[in-house]
Structures are given as structure tokens and as C-alpha cells.
Amino acid sequence: MAKKVLYIEDSPIDTRIVKEALEEAGITVEVAATGEEGLRKASQMKPDLILLDLILPDTNGFKLCAEIRREMGLDKTLIIVLGIKDDVDDITKAFTVGADDYIIKPPLPDFLTKKVKLYLGMK
């Protein structure tokens, strides 16, 4: 069964770069541009992994990560936060609200693809 990734990101440029890199690696990627849309899609599709931007138009990634963790059926979903700051407080907060990893943006496409494949158990 194909692994599914949900990418919650409002930047069209970041979305295109990450989506293309992951899809070239054979990973199915669904995209949401707001926190509300992301939570709705996550509940519907039950992704294996969520890539989550911290800055969204309707919420912040910390709040959304905590919400996803409380959502029925999503407690085991892996969450990788993508943040522009390499601030220790932000990184710590991401883990505190339930993130499994924190990657500083913009990630190198090859690095992100390898990381996602590792988390999804793909070679």
C-alpha cells in the first residue's frame, strides 16, 4: 500500500518544491494551505506522515500539531515540523506539542526526501 504524506504549507513555492521532490521518490503527497484544511484532510485521509509549516494564515503549527495529536486516529501519525528558525525554544516547543522531528526551512530536497523515506520505512 502506498504511503501517504500530508503537507500543510501556505507558500506555493515551498509546496511545489517539496511536493515534486517527494513525488519523484514515489511518495503520494496531499497538500493543505491552511490549518483548518490540514486538520480536515488529516482526519479524512489518515496520512502516514504530516509535514507541518509553523506559520499558517489561520493558526500556528504548534497549535495545529497539538490538535492533530488529540484527533482520533491521528495519534500515531508522524509529524515533521518545518520551521524557518533554528531557535532552541521553537524546536523544544515543537517536540513538546507532539512533533517527531524538526527540520529547518528551506530543507534541501534530497535531505527531506531521505528523511521522509526513512520515517515511512521506505528504502
GUSE-165970 format. One record per residue: residue number from 1; x, y, z of N, C-alpha, C, O in turn; residue in one letter. Coordinates in Angstrom, 1 decimal. Example, Ala and Ser with C-alpha at 12.3 -4.5 7.8 and 13.67 -1.06 7.14 Angstrom:
% GUSE-165970
+-----+--------+--------+--------+--------+--------+--------+--------+--------+--------+--------+--------+--------+-----+
|   n |    n_X |    n_Y |    n_Z |   ca_X |   ca_Y |   ca_Z |    c_X |    c_Y |    c_Z |    o_X |    o_Y |    o_Z | res |
+-----+--------+--------+--------+--------+--------+--------+--------+--------+--------+--------+--------+--------+-----+
|   1 |   13.2 |   -5.7 |    7.8 |   12.3 |   -4.5 |    7.8 |   13.2 |   -3.3 |    7.8 |   14.2 |   -3.3 |    8.5 |   a |
|   2 |   12.8 |   -2.2 |    7.1 |   13.7 |   -1.1 |    7.1 |   12.9 |    0.0 |    7.9 |   13.4 |    1.1 |    8.0 |   s |
+-----+--------+--------+--------+--------+--------+--------+--------+--------+--------+--------+--------+--------+-----+
//
This chain:
% GUSE-165970
+-----+--------+--------+--------+--------+--------+--------+--------+--------+--------+--------+--------+--------+-----+
|   n |    n_X |    n_Y |    n_Z |   ca_X |   ca_Y |   ca_Z |    c_X |    c_Y |    c_Z |    o_X |    o_Y |    o_Z | res |
+-----+--------+--------+--------+--------+--------+--------+--------+--------+--------+--------+--------+--------+-----+
|   1 |    0.8 |   -1.2 |    0.0 |    0.0 |    0.0 |    0.0 |    0.9 |    1.3 |    0.0 |    1.9 |    1.3 |    0.7 |   m |
|   2 |    0.5 |    2.2 |   -0.8 |    1.3 |    3.4 |   -0.9 |    1.3 |    4.3 |    0.3 |    0.2 |    4.4 |    1.0 |   a |
|   3 |    2.4 |    4.8 |    0.7 |    2.5 |    5.7 |    1.9 |    1.9 |    7.1 |    1.5 |    2.2 |    7.5 |    0.4 |   k |
|   4 |    1.2 |    7.7 |    2.4 |    0.6 |    9.0 |    2.2 |    1.2 |   10.0 |    3.1 |    1.4 |    9.8 |    4.3 |   k |
|   5 |    1.5 |   11.2 |    2.5 |    2.0 |   12.3 |    3.2 |    1.1 |   13.5 |    3.0 |    0.6 |   13.7 |    1.9 |   v |
|   6 |    0.8 |   14.2 |    4.1 |    0.0 |   15.4 |    4.0 |    1.0 |   16.6 |    4.3 |    1.7 |   16.6 |    5.3 |   l |
|   7 |    1.1 |   17.5 |    3.4 |    1.9 |   18.7 |    3.6 |    1.1 |   19.9 |    3.8 |    0.3 |   20.4 |    3.0 |   y |
|   8 |    1.2 |   20.5 |    5.0 |    0.4 |   21.7 |    5.4 |    1.3 |   22.9 |    5.3 |    2.2 |   23.1 |    6.2 |   i |
|   9 |    1.1 |   23.7 |    4.3 |    2.0 |   24.7 |    3.9 |    1.3 |   25.8 |    3.1 |    0.6 |   25.4 |    2.2 |   e |
|  10 |    1.4 |   27.1 |    3.4 |    0.7 |   28.1 |    2.6 |    1.6 |   28.7 |    1.5 |    1.0 |   29.5 |    0.7 |   d |
|  11 |    2.9 |   28.4 |    1.5 |    3.7 |   29.0 |    0.5 |    3.7 |   28.1 |   -0.8 |    4.1 |   27.0 |   -0.8 |   s |
|  12 |    3.2 |   28.7 |   -1.9 |    3.1 |   27.9 |   -3.2 |    4.5 |   27.4 |   -3.6 |    4.6 |   26.4 |   -4.2 |   p |
|  13 |    5.5 |   28.3 |   -3.4 |    6.8 |   27.9 |   -3.9 |    7.4 |   26.7 |   -3.1 |    7.8 |   25.7 |   -3.6 |   i |
|  14 |    7.3 |   26.8 |   -1.7 |    7.7 |   25.7 |   -0.9 |    6.9 |   24.4 |   -1.2 |    7.5 |   23.3 |   -1.2 |   d |
|  15 |    5.6 |   24.6 |   -1.4 |    4.8 |   23.4 |   -1.7 |    5.2 |   22.7 |   -2.9 |    5.3 |   21.5 |   -2.9 |   t |
|  16 |    5.4 |   23.5 |   -4.0 |    5.8 |   22.9 |   -5.3 |    7.2 |   22.2 |   -5.1 |    7.3 |   21.0 |   -5.6 |   r |
|  17 |    8.2 |   22.8 |   -4.5 |    9.5 |   22.1 |   -4.4 |    9.4 |   20.8 |   -3.6 |    9.9 |   19.8 |   -4.0 |   i |
|  18 |    8.7 |   20.9 |   -2.4 |    8.6 |   19.7 |   -1.6 |    7.8 |   18.6 |   -2.2 |    8.2 |   17.4 |   -2.3 |   v |
|  19 |    6.6 |   19.0 |   -2.8 |    5.7 |   18.0 |   -3.4 |    6.4 |   17.3 |   -4.6 |    6.4 |   16.1 |   -4.7 |   k |
|  20 |    7.1 |   18.1 |   -5.4 |    7.8 |   17.5 |   -6.6 |    8.9 |   16.5 |   -6.1 |    9.0 |   15.4 |   -6.7 |   e |
|  21 |    9.7 |   16.9 |   -5.1 |   10.8 |   16.1 |   -4.6 |   10.3 |   14.7 |   -4.1 |   10.8 |   13.7 |   -4.4 |   a |
|  22 |    9.2 |   14.8 |   -3.3 |    8.6 |   13.6 |   -2.7 |    7.9 |   12.7 |   -3.7 |    8.1 |   11.5 |   -3.7 |   l |
|  23 |    7.2 |   13.3 |   -4.7 |    6.5 |   12.5 |   -5.7 |    7.5 |   11.8 |   -6.6 |    7.3 |   10.7 |   -7.1 |   e |
|  24 |    8.7 |   12.5 |   -6.9 |    9.7 |   11.8 |   -7.7 |   10.2 |   10.6 |   -7.0 |   10.7 |    9.7 |   -7.6 |   e |
|  25 |   10.2 |   10.6 |   -5.7 |   10.6 |    9.4 |   -4.9 |    9.5 |    8.4 |   -4.7 |    9.7 |    7.4 |   -4.0 |   a |
|  26 |    8.4 |    8.6 |   -5.3 |    7.3 |    7.7 |   -5.3 |    6.4 |    7.8 |   -4.1 |    5.7 |    6.9 |   -3.7 |   g |
|  27 |    6.3 |    9.0 |   -3.5 |    5.5 |    9.2 |   -2.3 |    4.3 |   10.1 |   -2.7 |    4.5 |   11.1 |   -3.3 |   i |
|  28 |    3.1 |    9.6 |   -2.3 |    1.9 |   10.4 |   -2.6 |    1.8 |   11.5 |   -1.6 |    1.9 |   11.3 |   -0.4 |   t |
|  29 |    1.6 |   12.7 |   -2.2 |    1.5 |   13.9 |   -1.3 |    0.2 |   14.7 |   -1.6 |   -0.1 |   15.0 |   -2.7 |   v |
|  30 |   -0.5 |   14.9 |   -0.5 |   -1.7 |   15.7 |   -0.5 |   -1.3 |   17.0 |    0.2 |   -0.5 |   17.1 |    1.1 |   e |
|  31 |   -1.9 |   18.2 |   -0.3 |   -1.5 |   19.5 |    0.2 |   -2.7 |   20.2 |    0.8 |   -3.8 |   20.1 |    0.3 |   v |
|  32 |   -2.4 |   20.9 |    1.9 |   -3.4 |   21.8 |    2.5 |   -2.7 |   23.1 |    2.8 |   -1.6 |   23.2 |    3.2 |   a |
|  33 |   -3.4 |   24.3 |    2.5 |   -2.8 |   25.6 |    2.6 |   -3.2 |   26.3 |    3.9 |   -2.6 |   27.4 |    4.2 |   a |
|  34 |   -4.1 |   25.7 |    4.7 |   -4.4 |   26.4 |    6.0 |   -4.5 |   25.3 |    7.1 |   -4.5 |   24.1 |    6.7 |   t |
|  35 |   -4.5 |   25.7 |    8.3 |   -4.6 |   24.7 |    9.4 |   -5.9 |   24.0 |    9.4 |   -6.0 |   22.8 |    9.6 |   g |
|  36 |   -7.0 |   24.7 |    9.1 |   -8.3 |   24.2 |    9.1 |   -8.4 |   23.1 |    8.0 |   -8.9 |   22.0 |    8.3 |   e |
|  37 |   -7.9 |   23.4 |    6.8 |   -7.9 |   22.5 |    5.7 |   -7.1 |   21.3 |    6.0 |   -7.4 |   20.1 |    5.7 |   e |
|  38 |   -5.9 |   21.5 |    6.7 |   -5.0 |   20.5 |    7.0 |   -5.6 |   19.5 |    8.0 |   -5.4 |   18.3 |    7.9 |   g |
|  39 |   -6.3 |   20.0 |    9.0 |   -6.9 |   19.1 |   10.0 |   -8.0 |   18.3 |    9.4 |   -8.2 |   17.1 |    9.7 |   l |
|  40 |   -8.8 |   18.9 |    8.5 |   -9.9 |   18.2 |    7.8 |   -9.3 |   17.1 |    6.9 |   -9.8 |   16.0 |    7.0 |   r |
|  41 |   -8.3 |   17.4 |    6.2 |   -7.7 |   16.4 |    5.3 |   -7.0 |   15.3 |    6.1 |   -7.1 |   14.1 |    5.7 |   k |
|  42 |   -6.4 |   15.7 |    7.2 |   -5.7 |   14.7 |    8.0 |   -6.7 |   13.7 |    8.6 |   -6.5 |   12.5 |    8.6 |   a |
|  43 |   -7.9 |   14.2 |    9.0 |   -8.9 |   13.3 |    9.6 |   -9.5 |   12.4 |    8.5 |   -9.8 |   11.3 |    8.8 |   s |
|  44 |   -9.6 |   12.9 |    7.3 |  -10.2 |   12.1 |    6.2 |   -9.2 |   11.1 |    5.7 |   -9.6 |    9.9 |    5.5 |   q |
|  45 |   -8.0 |   11.5 |    5.4 |   -7.0 |   10.6 |    4.7 |   -6.1 |    9.7 |    5.6 |   -5.5 |    8.8 |    5.2 |   m |
|  46 |   -6.1 |   10.1 |    6.9 |   -5.2 |    9.4 |    7.9 |   -3.8 |    9.1 |    7.3 |   -3.4 |    8.0 |    7.0 |   k |
|  47 |   -3.1 |   10.2 |    7.1 |   -1.7 |   10.1 |    6.4 |   -0.7 |    9.3 |    7.3 |   -0.9 |    9.3 |    8.6 |   p |
|  48 |    0.3 |    8.8 |    6.7 |    1.3 |    8.1 |    7.5 |    2.2 |    9.2 |    8.1 |    2.8 |    8.9 |    9.2 |   d |
|  49 |    2.4 |   10.3 |    7.5 |    3.3 |   11.4 |    7.9 |    2.7 |   12.7 |    7.5 |    2.1 |   12.9 |    6.5 |   l |
|  50 |    2.9 |   13.7 |    8.4 |    2.5 |   15.1 |    8.1 |    3.7 |   16.0 |    8.2 |    4.5 |   15.9 |    9.1 |   i |
|  51 |    3.9 |   16.7 |    7.1 |    4.9 |   17.8 |    7.1 |    4.1 |   19.1 |    7.4 |    3.1 |   19.4 |    6.8 |   l |
|  52 |    4.6 |   19.8 |    8.5 |    3.8 |   20.9 |    9.0 |    4.6 |   22.2 |    9.1 |    5.6 |   22.2 |    9.8 |   l |
|  53 |    4.2 |   23.2 |    8.4 |    4.8 |   24.5 |    8.5 |    4.4 |   25.1 |    9.8 |    3.2 |   24.9 |   10.2 |   d |
|  54 |    5.2 |   25.9 |   10.4 |    4.8 |   26.6 |   11.7 |    4.0 |   27.8 |   11.5 |    3.2 |   28.2 |   12.3 |   l |
|  55 |    4.2 |   28.5 |   10.3 |    3.4 |   29.8 |   10.1 |    2.4 |   29.6 |    9.0 |    2.7 |   29.4 |    7.9 |   i |
|  56 |    1.1 |   29.6 |    9.5 |    0.0 |   29.4 |    8.6 |   -1.0 |   30.6 |    8.7 |   -1.0 |   31.3 |    9.7 |   l |
|  57 |   -1.8 |   30.8 |    7.7 |   -2.6 |   32.0 |    7.7 |   -3.7 |   32.0 |    8.8 |   -4.1 |   33.1 |    9.3 |   p |
|  58 |   -4.2 |   30.9 |    9.2 |   -5.2 |   30.8 |   10.2 |   -4.9 |   30.3 |   11.6 |   -5.7 |   30.3 |   12.5 |   d |
|  59 |   -3.6 |   29.8 |   11.8 |   -3.2 |   29.3 |   13.0 |   -1.7 |   29.2 |   13.0 |   -1.0 |   29.6 |   12.0 |   t |
|  60 |   -1.1 |   28.7 |   14.1 |    0.4 |   28.4 |   14.0 |    0.5 |   26.9 |   14.1 |   -0.3 |   26.1 |   14.6 |   n |
|  61 |    1.7 |   26.4 |   13.7 |    1.9 |   25.0 |   13.6 |    2.0 |   24.3 |   15.0 |    1.7 |   23.1 |   15.1 |   g |
|  62 |    2.4 |   25.1 |   16.0 |    2.4 |   24.5 |   17.3 |    1.0 |   24.1 |   17.8 |    0.8 |   22.9 |   18.2 |   f |
|  63 |    0.0 |   25.0 |   17.6 |   -1.4 |   24.7 |   18.0 |   -1.9 |   23.6 |   17.1 |   -2.6 |   22.7 |   17.6 |   k |
|  64 |   -1.6 |   23.6 |   15.8 |   -2.2 |   22.6 |   14.9 |   -1.6 |   21.2 |   15.3 |   -2.3 |   20.2 |   15.2 |   l |
|  65 |   -0.3 |   21.2 |   15.6 |    0.4 |   19.9 |   15.9 |   -0.3 |   19.3 |   17.2 |   -0.6 |   18.1 |   17.2 |   c |
|  66 |   -0.6 |   20.1 |   18.2 |   -1.3 |   19.7 |   19.4 |   -2.7 |   19.2 |   19.1 |   -3.1 |   18.2 |   19.6 |   a |
|  67 |   -3.4 |   19.9 |   18.2 |   -4.7 |   19.5 |   17.8 |   -4.7 |   18.1 |   17.0 |   -5.6 |   17.3 |   17.3 |   e |
|  68 |   -3.7 |   18.0 |   16.2 |   -3.6 |   16.7 |   15.4 |   -3.4 |   15.6 |   16.4 |   -3.9 |   14.5 |   16.2 |   i |
|  69 |   -2.6 |   15.8 |   17.4 |   -2.3 |   14.8 |   18.4 |   -3.5 |   14.4 |   19.2 |   -3.6 |   13.2 |   19.6 |   r |
|  70 |   -4.4 |   15.3 |   19.4 |   -5.7 |   15.0 |   20.1 |   -6.7 |   14.3 |   19.2 |   -7.7 |   13.8 |   19.7 |   r |
|  71 |   -6.6 |   14.4 |   17.9 |   -7.6 |   13.9 |   17.0 |   -7.6 |   12.4 |   17.0 |   -6.5 |   11.7 |   16.9 |   e |
|  72 |   -8.7 |   11.8 |   17.0 |   -8.9 |   10.4 |   17.0 |   -8.3 |    9.8 |   15.7 |   -8.6 |   10.2 |   14.6 |   m |
|  73 |   -7.5 |    8.8 |   15.9 |   -6.9 |    8.1 |   14.7 |   -5.6 |    8.7 |   14.2 |   -5.0 |    8.2 |   13.2 |   g |
|  74 |   -5.2 |    9.8 |   14.7 |   -4.0 |   10.5 |   14.2 |   -2.9 |   10.5 |   15.2 |   -1.8 |   11.1 |   15.0 |   l |
|  75 |   -3.1 |    9.9 |   16.4 |   -2.1 |   10.0 |   17.4 |   -0.8 |    9.2 |   17.1 |    0.2 |    9.5 |   17.7 |   d |
|  76 |   -0.9 |    8.3 |   16.1 |    0.3 |    7.6 |   15.7 |    0.9 |    8.2 |   14.4 |    2.0 |    7.7 |   14.0 |   k |
|  77 |    0.3 |    9.1 |   13.8 |    0.8 |    9.8 |   12.6 |    2.1 |   10.5 |   12.9 |    2.1 |   11.3 |   13.9 |   t |
|  78 |    3.1 |   10.3 |   12.1 |    4.4 |   11.0 |   12.3 |    4.2 |   12.5 |   11.9 |    3.6 |   12.7 |   10.9 |   l |
|  79 |    4.8 |   13.4 |   12.7 |    4.7 |   14.8 |   12.3 |    6.1 |   15.4 |   12.3 |    6.8 |   15.4 |   13.3 |   i |
|  80 |    6.5 |   15.9 |   11.1 |    7.7 |   16.6 |   11.0 |    7.4 |   18.1 |   10.8 |    6.8 |   18.5 |    9.9 |   i |
|  81 |    7.9 |   18.9 |   11.8 |    7.6 |   20.4 |   11.7 |    8.7 |   21.0 |   10.8 |    9.9 |   20.6 |   11.0 |   v |
|  82 |    8.3 |   21.9 |    9.9 |    9.3 |   22.6 |    9.1 |    9.2 |   24.1 |    9.6 |    8.2 |   24.8 |    9.4 |   l |
|  83 |   10.3 |   24.6 |   10.2 |   10.4 |   25.9 |   10.7 |   11.5 |   26.7 |   10.1 |   12.6 |   26.2 |    9.9 |   g |
|  84 |   11.3 |   28.0 |   10.0 |   12.4 |   28.9 |    9.5 |   13.4 |   29.2 |   10.5 |   14.5 |   29.7 |   10.2 |   i |
|  85 |   13.1 |   29.1 |   11.8 |   14.0 |   29.4 |   12.8 |   14.8 |   28.2 |   13.4 |   14.2 |   27.1 |   13.5 |   k |
|  86 |   16.0 |   28.4 |   13.7 |   16.8 |   27.3 |   14.3 |   16.9 |   27.7 |   15.8 |   17.9 |   27.3 |   16.5 |   d |
|  87 |   15.9 |   28.3 |   16.3 |   15.8 |   28.7 |   17.7 |   15.5 |   27.5 |   18.6 |   14.5 |   26.7 |   18.4 |   d |
|  88 |   16.3 |   27.3 |   19.7 |   16.1 |   26.2 |   20.6 |   14.7 |   26.1 |   21.2 |   14.2 |   25.1 |   21.4 |   v |
|  89 |   14.2 |   27.3 |   21.5 |   12.9 |   27.4 |   22.1 |   11.8 |   26.8 |   21.2 |   10.9 |   26.1 |   21.6 |   d |
|  90 |   11.9 |   27.2 |   19.9 |   10.9 |   26.8 |   18.9 |   11.0 |   25.2 |   18.7 |   10.0 |   24.5 |   18.6 |   d |
|  91 |   12.2 |   24.8 |   18.6 |   12.5 |   23.3 |   18.4 |   11.9 |   22.5 |   19.6 |   11.2 |   21.5 |   19.5 |   i |
|  92 |   12.3 |   23.0 |   20.8 |   11.8 |   22.4 |   22.1 |   10.3 |   22.4 |   22.1 |    9.6 |   21.4 |   22.5 |   t |
|  93 |    9.6 |   23.5 |   21.8 |    8.2 |   23.7 |   21.8 |    7.5 |   22.7 |   20.8 |    6.5 |   22.1 |   21.1 |   k |
|  94 |    8.2 |   22.5 |   19.6 |    7.6 |   21.6 |   18.6 |    7.6 |   20.2 |   19.2 |    6.6 |   19.5 |   19.0 |   a |
|  95 |    8.6 |   19.8 |   19.8 |    8.6 |   18.4 |   20.4 |    7.6 |   18.3 |   21.6 |    7.0 |   17.3 |   21.8 |   f |
|  96 |    7.5 |   19.4 |   22.4 |    6.6 |   19.4 |   23.5 |    5.1 |   19.2 |   23.1 |    4.4 |   18.5 |   23.7 |   t |
|  97 |    4.8 |   19.8 |   21.9 |    3.4 |   19.7 |   21.4 |    3.1 |   18.4 |   20.6 |    2.0 |   18.2 |   20.1 |   v |
|  98 |    4.2 |   17.6 |   20.4 |    4.0 |   16.3 |   19.8 |    4.7 |   16.0 |   18.5 |    4.4 |   15.0 |   17.9 |   g |
|  99 |    5.5 |   16.9 |   18.0 |    6.3 |   16.7 |   16.8 |    7.3 |   15.6 |   17.0 |    7.8 |   15.4 |   18.0 |   a |
| 100 |    7.5 |   14.8 |   15.9 |    8.5 |   13.7 |   15.9 |    9.9 |   14.2 |   15.4 |   10.9 |   13.6 |   15.7 |   d |
| 101 |    9.9 |   15.3 |   14.7 |   11.1 |   15.9 |   14.2 |   10.9 |   17.3 |   13.8 |    9.8 |   17.8 |   13.7 |   d |
| 102 |   12.0 |   18.1 |   13.7 |   12.0 |   19.5 |   13.3 |   13.1 |   19.7 |   12.3 |   14.3 |   19.4 |   12.5 |   y |
| 103 |   12.7 |   20.2 |   11.2 |   13.7 |   20.5 |   10.1 |   13.6 |   21.9 |    9.7 |   12.5 |   22.5 |    9.6 |   i |
| 104 |   14.8 |   22.6 |    9.6 |   14.9 |   24.0 |    9.3 |   14.6 |   24.2 |    7.9 |   15.2 |   23.5 |    7.0 |   i |
| 105 |   13.8 |   25.2 |    7.6 |   13.5 |   25.6 |    6.2 |   14.5 |   26.6 |    5.6 |   15.1 |   27.3 |    6.4 |   k |
| 106 |   14.7 |   26.6 |    4.3 |   14.2 |   25.6 |    3.4 |   15.1 |   24.3 |    3.4 |   16.3 |   24.4 |    3.4 |   p |
| 107 |   14.4 |   23.1 |    3.5 |   15.2 |   21.9 |    3.5 |   15.8 |   21.6 |    2.1 |   15.1 |   21.9 |    1.1 |   p |
| 108 |   16.9 |   21.0 |    2.1 |   17.4 |   20.5 |    0.8 |   16.5 |   19.4 |    0.3 |   16.2 |   18.5 |    1.1 |   l |
| 109 |   16.0 |   19.4 |   -0.9 |   15.0 |   18.4 |   -1.3 |   15.5 |   16.9 |   -1.1 |   14.7 |   16.1 |   -0.7 |   p |
| 110 |   16.8 |   16.7 |   -1.4 |   17.3 |   15.3 |   -1.2 |   17.3 |   14.9 |    0.2 |   17.0 |   13.8 |    0.6 |   d |
| 111 |   17.7 |   15.8 |    1.1 |   17.7 |   15.6 |    2.6 |   16.3 |   15.3 |    3.1 |   16.1 |   14.3 |    3.8 |   f |
| 112 |   15.4 |   16.1 |    2.7 |   14.0 |   15.9 |    3.1 |   13.4 |   14.6 |    2.6 |   12.8 |   13.9 |    3.4 |   l |
| 113 |   13.7 |   14.3 |    1.4 |   13.2 |   13.0 |    0.8 |   13.7 |   11.8 |    1.5 |   13.0 |   10.9 |    1.8 |   t |
| 114 |   15.1 |   11.8 |    1.8 |   15.7 |   10.7 |    2.5 |   15.1 |   10.6 |    3.9 |   14.8 |    9.5 |    4.4 |   k |
| 115 |   14.9 |   11.7 |    4.6 |   14.3 |   11.7 |    5.9 |   12.9 |   11.2 |    5.9 |   12.5 |   10.3 |    6.8 |   k |
| 116 |   12.1 |   11.6 |    5.0 |   10.7 |   11.2 |    4.9 |   10.7 |    9.7 |    4.6 |    9.9 |    8.9 |    5.2 |   v |
| 117 |   11.5 |    9.2 |    3.6 |   11.5 |    7.8 |    3.3 |   12.0 |    7.0 |    4.5 |   11.4 |    5.9 |    4.7 |   k |
| 118 |   12.9 |    7.5 |    5.3 |   13.4 |    6.8 |    6.5 |   12.2 |    6.6 |    7.4 |   12.0 |    5.5 |    8.0 |   l |
| 119 |   11.5 |    7.7 |    7.7 |   10.3 |    7.6 |    8.6 |    9.2 |    6.7 |    8.1 |    8.5 |    6.1 |    8.9 |   y |
| 120 |    9.1 |    6.6 |    6.8 |    8.0 |    5.8 |    6.2 |    8.4 |    4.4 |    6.0 |    7.6 |    3.5 |    5.6 |   l |
| 121 |    9.7 |    4.1 |    6.4 |   10.2 |    2.7 |    6.2 |   10.4 |    2.3 |    4.8 |   10.3 |    1.1 |    4.5 |   g |
| 122 |   10.7 |    3.3 |    4.0 |   11.0 |    3.0 |    2.5 |   12.5 |    3.0 |    2.3 |   13.2 |    3.8 |    3.0 |   m |
| 123 |   13.0 |    2.2 |    1.4 |   14.4 |    2.2 |    1.0 |   14.7 |    3.3 |    0.0 |   15.8 |    3.4 |   -0.4 |   k |
+-----+--------+--------+--------+--------+--------+--------+--------+--------+--------+--------+--------+--------+-----+
//
